[in-house]
Amino acid sequence: MVRKKDLSDQILNKKRVSEFLFCSICGAEYSANSGDYWNLSDNYIFNCCDESMQLAVKHTEISILK
């Protein structure tokens, strides 16, 4: 379960800029920048499809062929 206090200010903390909120039920992706949710309580729990969202990072692999 991800709470607002688990998110980072991605403008100031570039190490966490690739994080996003992910719903494993419908595949929805939402911002994980704490500044986008400035008006919510630090204990606010992010939900989608009646389930807790997950804090995620995508990994992309580039393979040079030639």
Order of alpha helices (4+ residues) and beta strands (2+ residues): beta-beta-beta-beta-beta
